[in-house]
Amino acid sequence: MARDRKTKSEKVILASDHAGFKLKEEIKKFLIKKRKKVLDLGTKNISSVDYPDYAHSVAKKVKINKNNRGILVCGSGMGMNITANRHKNIRAAQCYNVKSTKLSRLHNDANIITLGSRLLSKKNALNCVGIFLKTKFEGGRHLIRIKQIFNAKKGTINIQTLMDLTFAILSIS
């Protein structure tokens, strides 16, 4: 039994670039205090680094075990988000408050949260991390939608999306 629990246990894998380093360190302290298993993939200081390297590293680790969760921190959260979402079966969500975080887990089964250190207070970021780790995926109709995301063929678009895009373009012209 204990062996099964160990293989299924959740590990939190985190990383940041230089802009997110200080907030990442605060998040790490928060997680350790909560007795979470933490793997810190860097960066180790505020010297300038390239955020894609860290986002790729976390995404690869999260994919290994479906129970793993990732936390990525950069200045805006956007660059890490875009990079992580390039990986198959990664659902990275850029979160900026408790509601966006909760919905990212409930409806999208996000397995990575991205945070902007220049946009969030420490308190808000830690609240988001706490919600991210404790909120469970609802499944049901949301699972169907997630499957639609990953079953889409490259270069194809469904008719509703095309209509929505056309309407949006016509609305702004």
Backbone as JSON Lines, residues from 0, in Angstrom:
{"i":0,"aa":"M","n":[0.81,-1.2,0.0],"ca":[0.0,0.0,0.0],"c":[0.86,1.27,0.0]}
{"i":1,"aa":"A","n":[1.82,1.33,0.9],"ca":[2.67,2.52,0.98],"c":[3.39,2.76,-0.34]}
{"i":2,"aa":"R","n":[3.75,1.68,-0.99],"ca":[4.44,1.81,-2.28],"c":[3.55,2.48,-3.31]}
{"i":3,"aa":"D","n":[2.27,2.07,-3.37],"ca":[1.32,2.68,-4.3],"c":[1.16,4.17,-4.02]}
{"i":4,"aa":"R","n":[1.06,4.52,-2.74],"ca":[0.91,5.92,-2.39],"c":[2.11,6.73,-2.84]}
{"i":5,"aa":"K","n":[3.3,6.15,-2.71],"ca":[4.51,6.87,-3.08],"c":[4.54,7.16,-4.58]}
{"i":6,"aa":"T","n":[4.18,6.17,-5.4],"ca":[4.22,6.38,-6.85],"c":[3.13,7.35,-7.3]}
{"i":7,"aa":"K","n":[2.05,7.45,-6.54],"ca":[0.96,8.33,-6.91],"c":[1.04,9.68,-6.22]}
{"i":8,"aa":"S","n":[2.01,9.87,-5.34],"ca":[2.06,11.1,-4.56],"c":[2.38,12.29,-5.45]}
{"i":9,"aa":"E","n":[1.86,13.39,-5.01],"ca":[2.02,14.64,-5.76],"c":[3.36,15.29,-5.42]}
{"i":10,"aa":"K","n":[4.04,15.7,-6.46],"ca":[5.27,16.46,-6.29],"c":[5.04,17.82,-6.96]}
{"i":11,"aa":"V","n":[5.51,18.86,-6.33],"ca":[5.39,20.2,-6.89],"c":[6.75,20.58,-7.45]}
{"i":12,"aa":"I","n":[6.76,20.84,-8.75],"ca":[7.99,21.18,-9.45],"c":[7.92,22.66,-9.8]}
{"i":13,"aa":"L","n":[8.92,23.41,-9.34],"ca":[8.86,24.83,-9.6],"c":[10.15,25.36,-10.2]}
{"i":14,"aa":"A","n":[9.99,26.46,-10.9],"ca":[11.13,27.13,-11.51],"c":[10.73,28.57,-11.81]}
{"i":15,"aa":"S","n":[11.75,29.37,-12.02],"ca":[11.51,30.77,-12.38],"c":[12.66,31.25,-13.24]}
{"i":16,"aa":"D","n":[12.45,32.4,-13.81],"ca":[13.57,33.12,-14.42],"c":[14.06,34.12,-13.38]}
{"i":17,"aa":"H","n":[14.96,35.0,-13.78],"ca":[15.52,35.98,-12.84],"c":[14.46,36.91,-12.26]}
{"i":18,"aa":"A","n":[13.48,37.3,-13.08],"ca":[12.44,38.22,-12.6],"c":[11.53,37.57,-11.56]}
{"i":19,"aa":"G","n":[11.38,36.27,-11.65],"ca":[10.5,35.56,-10.72],"c":[11.22,34.9,-9.56]}
{"i":20,"aa":"F","n":[12.53,35.04,-9.51],"ca":[13.33,34.31,-8.5],"c":[12.87,34.56,-7.07]}
{"i":21,"aa":"K","n":[12.73,35.81,-6.68],"ca":[12.37,36.11,-5.28],"c":[11.0,35.54,-4.91]}
{"i":22,"aa":"L","n":[10.03,35.68,-5.8],"ca":[8.7,35.13,-5.53],"c":[8.74,33.6,-5.5]}
{"i":23,"aa":"K","n":[9.52,33.01,-6.39],"ca":[9.65,31.54,-6.39],"c":[10.19,31.06,-5.05]}
{"i":24,"aa":"E","n":[11.16,31.76,-4.51],"ca":[11.73,31.38,-3.21],"c":[10.68,31.47,-2.09]}
{"i":25,"aa":"E","n":[9.82,32.48,-2.15],"ca":[8.74,32.61,-1.17],"c":[7.73,31.46,-1.32]}
{"i":26,"aa":"I","n":[7.44,31.11,-2.56],"ca":[6.53,29.99,-2.83],"c":[7.13,28.69,-2.31]}
{"i":27,"aa":"K","n":[8.41,28.51,-2.52],"ca":[9.08,27.3,-2.04],"c":[8.98,27.19,-0.51]}
{"i":28,"aa":"K","n":[9.23,28.28,0.19],"ca":[9.1,28.28,1.66],"c":[7.68,27.91,2.07]}
{"i":29,"aa":"F","n":[6.7,28.47,1.38],"ca":[5.28,28.21,1.65],"c":[4.97,26.72,1.46]}
{"i":30,"aa":"L","n":[5.47,26.14,0.39],"ca":[5.22,24.72,0.1],"c":[5.88,23.8,1.12]}
{"i":31,"aa":"I","n":[7.09,24.13,1.5],"ca":[7.81,23.32,2.49],"c":[7.07,23.38,3.83]}
{"i":32,"aa":"K","n":[6.6,24.57,4.18],"ca":[5.83,24.73,5.42],"c":[4.56,23.87,5.38]}
{"i":33,"aa":"K","n":[3.99,23.7,4.2],"ca":[2.78,22.88,4.01],"c":[3.12,21.4,3.84]}
{"i":34,"aa":"R","n":[4.41,21.08,3.98],"ca":[4.92,19.7,3.89],"c":[4.69,19.06,2.5]}
{"i":35,"aa":"K","n":[4.82,19.87,1.48],"ca":[4.73,19.38,0.1],"c":[6.1,18.91,-0.35]}
{"i":36,"aa":"K","n":[6.11,17.9,-1.22],"ca":[7.36,17.47,-1.85],"c":[7.66,18.47,-2.96]}
{"i":37,"aa":"V","n":[8.83,19.09,-2.88],"ca":[9.17,20.18,-3.79],"c":[10.45,19.84,-4.55]}
{"i":38,"aa":"L","n":[10.42,20.07,-5.84],"ca":[11.62,19.97,-6.67],"c":[11.82,21.34,-7.32]}
{"i":39,"aa":"D","n":[12.89,22.02,-6.96],"ca":[13.2,23.35,-7.48],"c":[14.2,23.2,-8.61]}
{"i":40,"aa":"L","n":[13.77,23.54,-9.83],"ca":[14.64,23.42,-11.0],"c":[15.38,24.71,-11.34]}
{"i":41,"aa":"G","n":[15.3,25.7,-10.47],"ca":[16.05,26.94,-10.69],"c":[15.14,28.07,-11.1]}
{"i":42,"aa":"T","n":[15.68,29.15,-11.37],"ca":[17.04,29.58,-11.32],"c":[17.46,29.75,-9.87]}
{"i":43,"aa":"K","n":[18.75,29.93,-9.66],"ca":[19.28,29.97,-8.3],"c":[19.61,31.38,-7.81]}
{"i":44,"aa":"N","n":[19.41,32.39,-8.66],"ca":[19.7,33.77,-8.26],"c":[19.03,34.73,-9.25]}
{"i":45,"aa":"I","n":[19.32,36.01,-9.1],"ca":[18.66,37.01,-9.95],"c":[19.45,37.36,-11.22]}
{"i":46,"aa":"S","n":[20.48,36.6,-11.53],"ca":[21.22,36.83,-12.78],"c":[20.32,36.47,-13.97]}
{"i":47,"aa":"S","n":[20.41,37.26,-15.01],"ca":[19.54,37.08,-16.18],"c":[19.69,35.69,-16.8]}
{"i":48,"aa":"V","n":[18.53,35.08,-17.08],"ca":[18.46,33.76,-17.72],"c":[17.34,33.78,-18.75]}
{"i":49,"aa":"D","n":[17.27,32.75,-19.54],"ca":[16.23,32.62,-20.56],"c":[15.09,31.76,-20.01]}
{"i":50,"aa":"Y","n":[13.91,32.36,-19.84],"ca":[12.78,31.66,-19.23],"c":[12.35,30.38,-19.96]}
{"i":51,"aa":"P","n":[12.47,30.29,-21.31],"ca":[12.02,29.05,-21.95],"c":[12.74,27.8,-21.43]}
{"i":52,"aa":"D","n":[14.01,27.93,-21.09],"ca":[14.75,26.77,-20.57],"c":[14.09,26.21,-19.32]}
{"i":53,"aa":"Y","n":[13.63,27.08,-18.45],"ca":[13.02,26.66,-17.19],"c":[11.59,26.14,-17.4]}
{"i":54,"aa":"A","n":[10.86,26.77,-18.28],"ca":[9.5,26.31,-18.58],"c":[9.53,24.92,-19.21]}
{"i":55,"aa":"H","n":[10.45,24.69,-20.13],"ca":[10.57,23.36,-20.73],"c":[10.93,22.31,-19.69]}
{"i":56,"aa":"S","n":[11.84,22.64,-18.79],"ca":[12.26,21.69,-17.75],"c":[11.09,21.27,-16.86]}
{"i":57,"aa":"V","n":[10.3,22.24,-16.42],"ca":[9.16,21.92,-15.56],"c":[8.11,21.12,-16.33]}
{"i":58,"aa":"A","n":[7.81,21.53,-17.55],"ca":[6.8,20.81,-18.34],"c":[7.2,19.35,-18.54]}
{"i":59,"aa":"K","n":[8.46,19.1,-18.81],"ca":[8.92,17.72,-18.99],"c":[8.75,16.9,-17.72]}
{"i":60,"aa":"K","n":[9.02,17.49,-16.57],"ca":[8.88,16.78,-15.29],"c":[7.42,16.54,-14.94]}
{"i":61,"aa":"V","n":[6.57,17.5,-15.23],"ca":[5.14,17.36,-14.92],"c":[4.53,16.24,-15.77]}
{"i":62,"aa":"K","n":[4.97,16.12,-17.01],"ca":[4.43,15.08,-17.9],"c":[4.76,13.67,-17.43]}
{"i":63,"aa":"I","n":[5.81,13.5,-16.67],"ca":[6.24,12.17,-16.22],"c":[5.22,11.51,-15.31]}
{"i":64,"aa":"N","n":[4.57,12.3,-14.46],"ca":[3.62,11.76,-13.5],"c":[2.39,12.65,-13.49]}
{"i":65,"aa":"K","n":[1.22,12.08,-13.77],"ca":[0.0,12.89,-13.85],"c":[-0.37,13.54,-12.53]}
{"i":66,"aa":"N","n":[0.22,13.09,-11.43],"ca":[-0.05,13.69,-10.13],"c":[0.87,14.87,-9.82]}
{"i":67,"aa":"N","n":[1.89,15.07,-10.63],"ca":[2.79,16.21,-10.43],"c":[2.09,17.5,-10.8]}
{"i":68,"aa":"R","n":[2.47,18.57,-10.14],"ca":[1.98,19.91,-10.46],"c":[3.19,20.81,-10.64]}
{"i":69,"aa":"G","n":[3.07,21.76,-11.53],"ca":[4.16,22.68,-11.8],"c":[3.79,24.11,-11.45]}
{"i":70,"aa":"I","n":[4.8,24.85,-11.02],"ca":[4.64,26.28,-10.76],"c":[5.78,27.0,-11.45]}
{"i":71,"aa":"L","n":[5.43,27.93,-12.32],"ca":[6.42,28.72,-13.07],"c":[6.21,30.19,-12.78]}
{"i":72,"aa":"V","n":[7.3,30.9,-12.53],"ca":[7.21,32.32,-12.2],"c":[8.18,33.11,-13.08]}
{"i":73,"aa":"C","n":[7.66,34.1,-13.77],"ca":[8.51,35.04,-14.5],"c":[7.92,36.42,-14.26]}
{"i":74,"aa":"G","n":[8.38,37.42,-14.95],"ca":[7.91,38.77,-14.71],"c":[6.41,38.93,-14.91]}
{"i":75,"aa":"S","n":[5.9,38.44,-16.03],"ca":[4.47,38.57,-16.33],"c":[3.7,37.27,-16.19]}
{"i":76,"aa":"G","n":[4.39,36.14,-16.23],"ca":[3.73,34.83,-16.24],"c":[3.42,34.37,-17.66]}
{"i":77,"aa":"M","n":[3.42,35.29,-18.6],"ca":[3.0,34.99,-19.96],"c":[4.03,34.15,-20.74]}
{"i":78,"aa":"G","n":[5.28,34.53,-20.68],"ca":[6.3,33.8,-21.43],"c":[6.4,32.34,-20.99]}
{"i":79,"aa":"M","n":[6.38,32.14,-19.69],"ca":[6.42,30.77,-19.15],"c":[5.18,29.99,-19.61]}
{"i":80,"aa":"N","n":[4.02,30.66,-19.6],"ca":[2.78,30.02,-20.0],"c":[2.81,29.56,-21.45]}
{"i":81,"aa":"I","n":[3.22,30.45,-22.3],"ca":[3.28,30.12,-23.74],"c":[4.23,28.95,-23.97]}
{"i":82,"aa":"T","n":[5.37,28.98,-23.32],"ca":[6.37,27.93,-23.51],"c":[5.88,26.6,-22.98]}
{"i":83,"aa":"A","n":[5.36,26.57,-21.78],"ca":[4.9,25.31,-21.18],"c":[3.79,24.67,-22.01]}
{"i":84,"aa":"N","n":[2.9,25.49,-22.55],"ca":[1.78,24.96,-23.33],"c":[2.18,24.4,-24.69]}
{"i":85,"aa":"R","n":[3.43,24.51,-25.05],"ca":[3.92,23.88,-26.28],"c":[4.07,22.36,-26.11]}
{"i":86,"aa":"H","n":[4.01,21.89,-24.87],"ca":[4.21,20.47,-24.58],"c":[2.89,19.72,-24.56]}
{"i":87,"aa":"K","n":[2.9,18.54,-25.15],"ca":[1.71,17.69,-25.18],"c":[1.3,17.33,-23.75]}
{"i":88,"aa":"N","n":[0.01,17.37,-23.5],"ca":[-0.6,17.02,-22.21],"c":[-0.27,18.0,-21.09]}
{"i":89,"aa":"I","n":[0.25,19.15,-21.43],"ca":[0.44,20.2,-20.44],"c":[-0.68,21.21,-20.62]}
{"i":90,"aa":"R","n":[-1.27,21.56,-19.49],"ca":[-2.32,22.57,-19.47],"c":[-1.88,23.64,-18.46]}
{"i":91,"aa":"A","n":[-1.09,24.57,-18.95],"ca":[-0.58,25.65,-18.1],"c":[-1.58,26.79,-18.11]}
{"i":92,"aa":"A","n":[-1.85,27.32,-16.93],"ca":[-2.8,28.44,-16.8],"c":[-2.11,29.61,-16.14]}
{"i":93,"aa":"Q","n":[-2.2,30.76,-16.79],"ca":[-1.69,31.98,-16.17],"c":[-2.77,32.48,-15.23]}
{"i":94,"aa":"C","n":[-2.45,32.5,-13.95],"ca":[-3.44,32.88,-12.95],"c":[-3.06,34.18,-12.28]}
{"i":95,"aa":"Y","n":[-4.07,34.96,-11.95],"ca":[-3.83,36.29,-11.39],"c":[-4.68,36.57,-10.16]}
{"i":96,"aa":"N","n":[-5.59,35.64,-9.83],"ca":[-6.37,35.77,-8.6],"c":[-6.94,34.4,-8.23]}
{"i":97,"aa":"V","n":[-7.62,34.34,-7.1],"ca":[-8.13,33.05,-6.61],"c":[-9.15,32.47,-7.59]}
{"i":98,"aa":"K","n":[-10.03,33.3,-8.13],"ca":[-11.07,32.78,-9.04],"c":[-10.47,32.19,-10.31]}
{"i":99,"aa":"S","n":[-9.54,32.89,-10.93],"ca":[-8.93,32.36,-12.16],"c":[-8.18,31.06,-11.86]}
{"i":100,"aa":"T","n":[-7.57,30.99,-10.69],"ca":[-6.83,29.78,-10.31],"c":[-7.79,28.62,-10.08]}
{"i":101,"aa":"K","n":[-8.84,28.87,-9.33],"ca":[-9.8,27.79,-9.04],"c":[-10.43,27.26,-10.33]}
{"i":102,"aa":"L","n":[-10.82,28.15,-11.21],"ca":[-11.43,27.72,-12.48],"c":[-10.43,26.98,-13.37]}
{"i":103,"aa":"S","n":[-9.15,27.35,-13.28],"ca":[-8.14,26.65,-14.09],"c":[-8.05,25.18,-13.71]}
{"i":104,"aa":"R","n":[-8.28,24.88,-12.45],"ca":[-8.25,23.49,-11.97],"c":[-9.61,22.82,-12.18]}
{"i":105,"aa":"L","n":[-10.71,23.48,-11.78],"ca":[-12.04,22.89,-11.89],"c":[-12.41,22.54,-13.33]}
{"i":106,"aa":"H","n":[-12.18,23.48,-14.23],"ca":[-12.67,23.33,-15.6],"c":[-11.61,22.9,-16.6]}
{"i":107,"aa":"N","n":[-10.35,23.23,-16.35],"ca":[-9.31,22.95,-17.34],"c":[-8.29,21.92,-16.88]}
{"i":108,"aa":"D","n":[-8.41,21.46,-15.64],"ca":[-7.46,20.49,-15.08],"c":[-6.02,20.95,-15.32]}
{"i":109,"aa":"A","n":[-5.79,22.24,-15.09],"ca":[-4.45,22.79,-15.28],"c":[-3.46,22.01,-14.41]}
{"i":110,"aa":"N","n":[-2.33,21.66,-15.02],"ca":[-1.3,20.95,-14.25],"c":[-0.07,21.82,-13.99]}
{"i":111,"aa":"I","n":[-0.07,23.01,-14.55],"ca":[0.96,24.01,-14.28],"c":[0.28,25.36,-14.11]}
{"i":112,"aa":"I","n":[0.73,26.09,-13.1],"ca":[0.27,27.46,-12.9],"c":[1.44,28.38,-13.24]}
{"i":113,"aa":"T","n":[1.15,29.45,-13.96],"ca":[2.19,30.45,-14.22],"c":[1.78,31.75,-13.54]}
{"i":114,"aa":"L","n":[2.75,32.38,-12.92],"ca":[2.5,33.58,-12.13],"c":[3.45,34.7,-12.56]}
{"i":115,"aa":"G","n":[2.94,35.92,-12.54],"ca":[3.75,37.08,-12.88],"c":[4.21,37.79,-11.63]}
{"i":116,"aa":"S","n":[5.5,37.75,-11.37],"ca":[6.03,38.37,-10.15],"c":[5.88,39.89,-10.15]}
{"i":117,"aa":"R","n":[5.8,40.48,-11.33],"ca":[5.65,41.94,-11.42],"c":[4.19,42.37,-11.35]}
{"i":118,"aa":"L","n":[3.29,41.39,-11.37],"ca":[1.86,41.69,-11.41],"c":[1.09,41.25,-10.17]}
{"i":119,"aa":"L","n":[1.69,40.38,-9.36],"ca":[1.01,39.83,-8.18],"c":[1.75,40.17,-6.9]}
{"i":120,"aa":"S","n":[1.01,40.41,-5.86],"ca":[1.63,40.55,-4.55],"c":[2.01,39.15,-4.06]}
{"i":121,"aa":"K","n":[2.9,39.1,-3.1],"ca":[3.29,37.81,-2.52],"c":[2.06,37.11,-1.95]}
{"i":122,"aa":"K","n":[1.23,37.84,-1.22],"ca":[0.03,37.26,-0.6],"c":[-0.9,36.67,-1.65]}
{"i":123,"aa":"N","n":[-1.15,37.41,-2.71],"ca":[-2.03,36.93,-3.78],"c":[-1.43,35.69,-4.46]}
{"i":124,"aa":"A","n":[-0.15,35.73,-4.72],"ca":[0.52,34.58,-5.36],"c":[0.42,33.33,-4.48]}
{"i":125,"aa":"L","n":[0.67,33.47,-3.18],"ca":[0.59,32.32,-2.28],"c":[-0.84,31.8,-2.17]}
{"i":126,"aa":"N","n":[-1.82,32.69,-2.18],"ca":[-3.22,32.26,-2.2],"c":[-3.51,31.44,-3.46]}
{"i":127,"aa":"C","n":[-3.02,31.92,-4.58],"ca":[-3.22,31.2,-5.84],"c":[-2.58,29.82,-5.79]}
{"i":128,"aa":"V","n":[-1.38,29.74,-5.28],"ca":[-0.68,28.45,-5.17],"c":[-1.48,27.49,-4.29]}
{"i":129,"aa":"G","n":[-1.95,27.97,-3.15],"ca":[-2.74,27.12,-2.25],"c":[-3.99,26.59,-2.91]}
{"i":130,"aa":"I","n":[-4.73,27.46,-3.6],"ca":[-5.94,27.06,-4.31],"c":[-5.61,26.08,-5.44]}
{"i":131,"aa":"F","n":[-4.56,26.37,-6.17],"ca":[-4.14,25.51,-7.28],"c":[-3.89,24.08,-6.8]}
{"i":132,"aa":"L","n":[-3.24,23.93,-5.67],"ca":[-2.89,22.6,-5.19],"c":[-4.05,21.86,-4.53]}
{"i":133,"aa":"K","n":[-5.02,22.57,-3.99],"ca":[-6.1,21.86,-3.29],"c":[-7.36,21.65,-4.14]}
{"i":134,"aa":"T","n":[-7.5,22.38,-5.24],"ca":[-8.71,22.27,-6.06],"c":[-8.61,21.06,-6.98]}
{"i":135,"aa":"K","n":[-9.66,20.28,-7.02],"ca":[-9.73,19.09,-7.86],"c":[-10.49,19.39,-9.15]}
{"i":136,"aa":"F","n":[-10.16,18.66,-10.19],"ca":[-10.82,18.78,-11.49],"c":[-12.24,18.23,-11.41]}
{"i":137,"aa":"E","n":[-13.22,18.93,-11.99],"ca":[-14.61,18.5,-11.98],"c":[-14.89,17.36,-12.95]}
{"i":138,"aa":"G","n":[-14.15,17.28,-14.03],"ca":[-14.42,16.24,-15.03],"c":[-15.69,16.54,-15.81]}
{"i":139,"aa":"G","n":[-16.43,15.48,-16.17],"ca":[-17.69,15.65,-16.89],"c":[-17.51,16.36,-18.21]}
{"i":140,"aa":"R","n":[-18.34,17.38,-18.43],"ca":[-18.3,18.1,-19.71],"c":[-16.93,18.75,-19.95]}
{"i":141,"aa":"H","n":[-16.21,19.06,-18.85],"ca":[-14.9,19.68,-18.98],"c":[-13.87,18.69,-19.53]}
{"i":142,"aa":"L","n":[-14.0,17.43,-19.17],"ca":[-13.1,16.4,-19.7],"c":[-13.28,16.27,-21.2]}
{"i":143,"aa":"I","n":[-14.51,16.33,-21.65],"ca":[-14.79,16.27,-23.09],"c":[-14.08,17.41,-23.81]}
{"i":144,"aa":"R","n":[-14.13,18.58,-23.23],"ca":[-13.5,19.76,-23.85],"c":[-11.98,19.65,-23.87]}
{"i":145,"aa":"I","n":[-11.41,19.13,-22.8],"ca":[-9.96,18.94,-22.78],"c":[-9.54,17.94,-23.85]}
{"i":146,"aa":"K","n":[-10.3,16.89,-24.0],"ca":[-9.99,15.91,-25.06],"c":[-10.07,16.56,-26.43]}
{"i":147,"aa":"Q","n":[-11.01,17.49,-26.61],"ca":[-11.12,18.19,-27.89],"c":[-9.87,19.01,-28.17]}
{"i":148,"aa":"I","n":[-9.29,19.6,-27.16],"ca":[-8.07,20.38,-27.33],"c":[-6.96,19.51,-27.88]}
{"i":149,"aa":"F","n":[-6.75,18.35,-27.24],"ca":[-5.62,17.51,-27.59],"c":[-5.88,16.59,-28.78]}
{"i":150,"aa":"N","n":[-7.13,16.46,-29.19],"ca":[-7.44,15.63,-30.36],"c":[-7.47,16.42,-31.66]}
{"i":151,"aa":"A","n":[-7.36,17.73,-31.55],"ca":[-7.38,18.57,-32.75],"c":[-6.16,18.28,-33.6]}
{"i":152,"aa":"K","n":[-6.37,18.21,-34.9],"ca":[-5.26,18.01,-35.81],"c":[-4.59,19.34,-36.08]}
{"i":153,"aa":"K","n":[-3.27,19.32,-36.21],"ca":[-2.55,20.55,-36.5],"c":[-3.06,21.16,-37.8]}
{"i":154,"aa":"G","n":[-3.25,22.46,-37.75],"ca":[-3.66,23.17,-38.95],"c":[-5.14,23.15,-39.21]}
{"i":155,"aa":"T","n":[-5.94,22.54,-38.32],"ca":[-7.39,22.53,-38.52],"c":[-8.04,23.44,-37.51]}
{"i":156,"aa":"I","n":[-9.23,23.88,-37.83],"ca":[-9.98,24.74,-36.93],"c":[-11.45,24.36,-37.07]}
{"i":157,"aa":"N","n":[-12.18,24.35,-35.96],"ca":[-13.59,23.98,-36.1],"c":[-14.39,25.19,-36.57]}
{"i":158,"aa":"I","n":[-15.57,24.92,-37.09],"ca":[-16.38,25.96,-37.73],"c":[-16.81,27.04,-36.73]}
{"i":159,"aa":"Q","n":[-17.13,26.65,-35.48],"ca":[-17.55,27.63,-34.48],"c":[-16.41,28.61,-34.18]}
{"i":160,"aa":"T","n":[-15.19,28.09,-34.05],"ca":[-14.04,28.95,-33.79],"c":[-13.83,29.91,-34.96]}
{"i":161,"aa":"L","n":[-13.97,29.42,-36.17],"ca":[-13.82,30.25,-37.36],"c":[-14.88,31.36,-37.37]}
{"i":162,"aa":"M","n":[-16.11,31.0,-37.02],"ca":[-17.18,32.0,-36.97],"c":[-16.9,33.04,-35.88]}
{"i":163,"aa":"D","n":[-16.45,32.59,-34.72],"ca":[-16.13,33.5,-33.63],"c":[-15.02,34.48,-34.03]}
{"i":164,"aa":"L","n":[-13.97,33.95,-34.69],"ca":[-12.87,34.79,-35.13],"c":[-13.33,35.8,-36.17]}
{"i":165,"aa":"T","n":[-14.17,35.37,-37.1],"ca":[-14.68,36.25,-38.14],"c":[-15.5,37.38,-37.51]}
{"i":166,"aa":"F","n":[-16.37,37.02,-36.55],"ca":[-17.19,38.01,-35.88],"c":[-16.31,39.02,-35.13]}
{"i":167,"aa":"A","n":[-15.29,38.52,-34.46],"ca":[-14.39,39.41,-33.69],"c":[-13.67,40.38,-34.63]}
{"i":168,"aa":"I","n":[-13.22,39.9,-35.78],"ca":[-12.52,40.74,-36.75],"c":[-13.46,41.8,-37.31]}
{"i":169,"aa":"L","n":[-14.69,41.38,-37.65],"ca":[-15.65,42.32,-38.2],"c":[-16.07,43.37,-37.17]}
{"i":170,"aa":"S","n":[-16.1,42.97,-35.89],"ca":[-16.5,43.89,-34.83],"c":[-15.5,45.02,-34.62]}
{"i":171,"aa":"I","n":[-14.22,44.74,-34.87],"ca":[-13.22,45.78,-34.62],"c":[-12.88,46.59,-35.87]}
{"i":172,"aa":"S","n":[-13.41,46.19,-37.01],"ca":[-13.12,46.99,-38.21],"c":[-14.16,48.02,-38.48]}
